[in-house]
């Protein structure tokens, strides 16, 4: 794979020989940047999916002091090839099957070009009216396509982690009658989620001042889904002991094994005890755009807040998280601060999205979502989602026929969970080691990148088929790689 990083046959020649490019030289300079991107796309499948660099290898090649004099763009692009590209893990590679995807598209890339050219800071309506109103409209489009109730209003956050923090902070303020921002956080607020829920919940309760000791992890069933009867018992017990149930976080597609919590039943419990219900559907939420998978968010209209990431499986470049809230007024009341220098005549007539989250500064993220939705159309988005699901079904079926592999749960959406299980008598510790060795060999080889989880101590390999442009030939290549790697491990075990 090392040869894939050889300098491409491009002539990085800058028309501008002086440092700092004048804007009027943009047409003559941009060609070499476009050529680099085009070359990158052409080379992408030949590059190692996961960077093969060791810690410190990149920084050793970078000068310890900042450049005193400017350099021409051609020199910068040459170092991009030589130093930076080998240190990148390629999330847009069709062999990327780890974690959850952060997929993009040509349309989204074009929008990012324009966003950068505009260079707008879209903190309030007055600083870019089109940015605010486009954000409002595209999130209304998505709300309606998901069949969310009209009372939901949306805002784009940078990530689901930030959105969940916003939800927990809002829940905290609602539960304390908006006194926590002024007086500090009571020590007896409780937040509930399953053992499978994303680690961002642990981080959020700490940042929110609620404290991780007040995060209650609820047991799950054999598919990793939160047990609502245990949640109800724990809430009732906490109330009896003087705690104040503040927020429940339900997961629609946990990171470890894509578990879908029973949302409708959880919503009933939250309504009964007046607890804020936040729904984290960061990855899997996109699937609810398909009528046949809308069941995954059954009960969503009883939730107080909901987040999913178009930057994961809706072909929109990172970062872009769609966050919806039932009552925007309590969200705004949690975050609004109005210094004199931000007072405007339009306030109260428009959405000033700086008040809908933590940062004052905001990027024009809605533009790339607009480009994607207009270019693909909802028909095109749904078609691509179904292609990925079909490819995953095929992957799971084929892998299940392999003698040395065990599929651990039925294929769901574009996610599969499996392990290498060679013939013979092995305990779990030995099987865990075998699977770790298999995963390490695949990831070091550079042809594919997979990640793992542990379920009750069992090492399991995760596979997500969600890169925008992935095809059946890429899935076949992964299946062949898994079989070849298993064969090599089997031969080594016999020696």
N, C-alpha and C positions, 0 to 999 in steps of 0.2 A: 504493500500500500504506500510505501514511502515515495515511490516514483510518481504517485498521483499528485504530489505537491510540487513537482517540478514546475518551473516558471512556464506559464502558457505562452503560446506563440502570439503575443500581443506586443505592439509597440507603444509603450507608455511615453509618448512624446508631448510635453507641454508646450503649447504655443506661447504661454506666458513664462518667461525666464526669470521674472522677479518674484520675490515672496509676496504673499497675500494677493489673491486673484481679484482683479477688478471685476465688478459685476458685468460690465460690458463684454468681458472675455468668457462669460458663461457658455455661449454656443461652441466656442472653439475648445473649451476645456472639458465639457461634460461628456464628450464622445468617449474618452478613455475610461471614464467611470462606468458608463453604460456597457462598454466593451468588457470591463472586468466582471460586471454582474452577469452578462451573457455567457462569458467563459466559465464563471462559477456554476451556472445552471448546467452547462454542457458537461462539466467535470464531476458534478455532484455525486452521481452514482458510483464513480470510481474512487471517491474519497472514503476514508474510514468514517463510519457513522459516529463512533465515539472517539474523541481525541486520544491519540496514543502518547501524548506528552506526559512526562513525569513532573511532579511538583518542582517549580523553580526553573524549568527549562525555558519558559517564555520570558520571564523577568530577567534572566541572565543575558538575554539578547537585546534588552532595552537599555539605553544610556541611563546612567544614574542621575544625570543633570538634564534639565529641560534645554531644548535647542535655543541657542542665542540668536542665530540668524534663521530666517525662514527658508524652507526647502520647497522645491518644485513638486507638483502633484505626481509626476511620474516616479520620483524617488519614493514618495509615500506609498504609492500603489505597489511598487516592487517589494517594499517591506511588509505590506499587507499580505502578499503572497508568501514571502519568505518566513515571516515571524508569526503573524496572527492566525492565518488560515490553518496551519497545522495544530494550533491550540484550540480550535473550535470543535465542539460536538455539534453535529449537523441535524438539527431538529426537523429540517425540511427534507431530509433524506428518506426515500421510500422504505429503507431498512430500519427506520427509527420506530421501535415498538415499545419503548420503555415509558414508565410513569404514565402520564396522559399527554397527548400531543399538544403542541403549541403551533398549530398549523397556520399557514398563510395562503395566499393566492396571488396571482399576477395582479388582479384588480386591487387587492389590498395594498400591494407594493406600490402601485401607481398612486393611490391615495396618500400613502406615506410620503412619496416624493412631494406632492402638492402641499401636504400639511407642513412639511419642513420648509418649503419655499415660502408659505404664508407666514410662518414663524409667529403665530398668534398665541397669546396667553389669554385663555378663554374663561377667566375666573367669574365674570359676571356678564349679564346680557349686554351692557354698554360696551364692554371691551371687544365683543364680536357677536352682534345679534344673530347672525346666521348660524354660528356654532351652537348657541343655546337652543335656537328653535329647531335646527336640524336634529339635535340630540333628542329633544322632546318628541319629534315626529317619528324618528326611526324606532325609538323605544315603544311608542304607541303601536307601530306596525307589529313589532315582535310580540308585545302583550296580546294583541288581537289574534295573531297566528298561533299563540300558545293557548288561546281561549281563556286567558286570565280575566277576572272581573274588571269592569271599567274603573272601579275605585283604585286600582293599582296605578301608581305613577312611578316612572323609572328615571334612573340617572346612571351614567357610566362611571364606574369606579376602576381603579387600575388593576385590581385583582380580587378574587373571591375572599382572600384573607383580609383585605381592607374592608370589603363589604360586610363581612361577618363581624369585624370589630365595630363598624358603624352600627350594625344591628344590635349588638350587645350593649353598646353605649346608649343607644336610644331606649332599649328595654330598661336599662338601669335608671334612666331619667324618668321614664313613665312610672316605674314602680316606686320611685322615691319622690314623686310629685315635683320633679325637676329641681330637687334640692342638692343632688350630689355634685353637680357642677359648681355650686356655691359653697357648700358646707363640707364636702368630702363624702366618701362612700361608706355606708354602714357595713359592718363586718358580718352581717347575717344574710346577705343576698345569696341566692343559689342559682346556678346554671346547670342544666342537664343535657347530656348527650350520650351516645353509645360508646362502647370501648373501641369501635371501629372508626369513629369520627375523626376527621382530619386534625392534625396537630395545631393548626391555626386557631382552633378553639381554645386550647390550653394557653396559647400565647395571648389571645384576646382577653381572657378573663384576668390575666395578670396585668396587662396594660390598662384595662378598665378599672383597676383597683378593687375588683371583686375578690381576687385572690384564687390561686389554683386549688387551695384546700376547699374552696366552695364550689369547685367544679365536680359534679357528681356523674360518674361514668356508669351507665346502665348496662346490664347484661344483654347479650344478643342470643339469637337462636342459631341453629346450625348453618344458616346461610348468611350470618353476620348482621341480621336485621334487629334493630332495637325491639326489646320486649315491652309492649305498652303496659301490660299488667304490672311489671316491675317498676316502670316509670311512675305509674299512678300510686303504687304503694309507697314509693320513696318520697314523692311529693307530699302525700298525706302525713307520713312520718316526720318529715322536716317541719311541716306546719305545726305539728304537735310539740316539737322541740324548740319552737321559737324562731325558726328560719323563715325567710321570705322567698318563695319561689319566684324567680325573676324572668328566666328565659329558658326555653327548650330549643335545642338545635337538632333538627331532623336532617338526615343525609339521604339524598337521592343519588346513589352511586358512590359508595365509599371508595377511598383510594386503594385499599388493600385488595378487595375482591368485588367491588361494584355492588355492594349490598344496597337494596332499596328499602328504606324504613317505611312502615305502614302509616303513611301520612294522615289519612282520614281519621284513624283511631287516635293518633297522637293529637290531632287538632281538637277532637272532642275533649280530651283530657285537659288541654290548655284552656279551652273555653270554660270548662267547669271550674277551674282554679284561677282564672284571670291571669294566665301566664303568657308572655310574649312568645310566639312561635316563629322562629327563623328557619328557613329551608335552604340548605346548602346543596345545590344541584350543579356545582361548578362545572363538572365535565358532562354528566349524563343529561342535564337539562335540555341540551340541544335536541336530543332524541324526541322530546315531547312535541316538537314541530311536526312529527309524523303522527297522523291520526291513530295508527295501530299501536303506538307506544305512549299515547297520552295518559294511559293508566298509571304511569310511573309517578305522576303528580296529582293523582286523584285526591281531592281534599285541599288543593292549593289555595282555593279562594277563601279558606278559613284561616290562612296564615297571615302573620303581620308583616313578614318580609321574605324575600325570595331572591336568590342570586344564581346566575349561571354565566359561564364564560364563552362568548362567541370566539374568543381567541384560542379555545381548546378544540372545538369541533364544528365551528361555523365558518371556517376558512378566512378568518379575519386576523391579521397579524397581532401578536402580543404588543401592547396590553389593551384589553377591552373586556370589562366585566359588566354585565347588565344587572343592575340591582333595582328591585321593585319593592315598594313599601305601600301598605294599605292606607296609611294616614300620613301624608307628606307633612302635615302641620307639626306633628310631634317630632319628625326627623329634623325639620328646620329649627324648631324650638331648642333642640338638643345642641345644634352646632352654630347657630347664628350669633355673630358678634358684629356690631356695626360702628366702626370708627368713622370719624368725620370724613376722612379721605375716600371712603367707599360709598358715601351717600350719593344717590342718584335720583333723578326725577322719575325714572321708570320703575323704581322699587315698588313692589306690590302688584304690578301689572304683568310681570314676567317671571320666569324662573331664573334666579341667580344661583347657579349650581355650586358656587363656593360654600353655600349654606347647607348643602346636601351631603357633606362628607367632611373629612379631616383637613385636606390641604386647601390653601387659598388658590394657589396656582393650578391651572388645569390645561391639559393638552386638548387639541381638537380631535378627539378620538372618534367622534360620530362620522367623520368624513369617510373613513375606510369601511365602516359598517354600511354606509349608504352606497358606496361603490360596489361592494360585494352583493348586497341585496338587489341592486338594480341590474347588475351584470348577470348574476346567476339567475335571478328571479327565485321566488319560493319554490317553483317547480324544479329548478336546477339544484337548489340546496337539498331538497328532499330526495332527488334522484341520487345525488352523491352520497348522502347518508345511507340510503338503502344499499348502494353498492358496497360500502364499507361493512355493513351488517352481513350482507351475503358473503363477502370474502371471509369474514370471521367465522361464519357458520361452516364454510368450506374448510378453513384451517382446522377448526376443532374436530370436524368429522375425520379428516385425514390423519390428524395426530392421534386420534383415538384408535385408529387401526394399526398404529405402530406398536410393535411388541414391547418396546422398552419405555413407553411413555404412558402416563396415567392422566386423563383429563379429570380435574378435581371438582368441577361444577359445570352445569350446562352452559353453553355459550350464551352470553347476554349482550345485546347491542354489538359493539365491535371489540368486546373484551373476552379473553380466555385465560383460564388459570389451570396450570398443569405442573407435573413434575416428572423427572426422569426416574424410572423405577426398573433397574435391570433385574433379570431373573436371578433367583437365589434368595437366601435367607439373610436379611439385613435389618438391623434395628433402625429406629428413626434417626439417631445421631449419625449413623453411617450414610443413610439415604440423604440426609441434609448435606453432608459433606460432598457426596456425589453430585448433587444438584448445584451446589456452590461451584464446584470444579467445572461443571458443564457451562454454567452461566459465565464464569470468568473466561473460559476458552473462547466462547462465542464473542463476548464483548471485546476481548483483546484482538481477535481476528479482524475486526473492523467491518465485516460484511453486514452485521446486524447489531442492534443494541436492544437488550431486554433488561427488565428489572425484576425484583423479587419482593415477596412479602413473607410473613410467617403467620400461620394459623394454628393456634394451640401448640406452638413449638415446631410445627412442620414447615420446612422451607419449601416455598412454592414459587414458581416462575410465572410472571404476569406477561401477557402479550396484548397489545392494543393495536388494532389495524385502523388507523385514523389519519395517516398523513394524506394530505389533500389529493395528491396525484398517484397514490399507490394503486398497483394493478395486480391481477392474478399472478403474473410472472414473478412478482416480488414475493408473494406469499409462497409460491412453489419453491423459490430460492431459499426462503426461511425454513420450510419443511425439510428440504434436502440438507441444509446446514445442520439442523437439529439431529437428523438421522446420522449424518457423517460424524458429527461430534460425539454422539452416543456410541457409535461403532468404535471410534478411537478409544474412548474411555473403557469400553468393554474389553478391547484387546489389551489395554494396559493393565486391567485388573486380572487378566489371565496369565500375565507373565510372572 
